[in-house]
Amino acid sequence: MPRHEEKICPRCQARFECKVGSINLCQCQTVRLTDEERAYIQSRFDDCLCANCLLELKKEYNQHQFEEKVRRVYAFYNLNPPFQN
């Protein structure tokens, strides 16, 4: 019998249904994550998140990665990056 459970997202407090017993039907499966994105999220949260927060954290991770690449290029040319840490 599939296990479904009502959860509260630890990031935004939204209620959602976790379908760990039918993981392919779970709302989290709508967000595709790389191993690096998954590790970034797991380093911050211990429990399931709603799909909206997963998507926002995916974007946040990729924004951080982009900014780090820009910082390295600017540092190479001894310039100040266009944004703060």
Buried (B, 14 or more C-beta within 10 A) or exposed (E): EEEBEEBEBBBEEEEBEBBEEEEEEBBBEEBEBEEEBBEBBEEEBEEBBBBBBBBBBBEBBBEEEEBEEEBEEBEEEEEEBEEEE
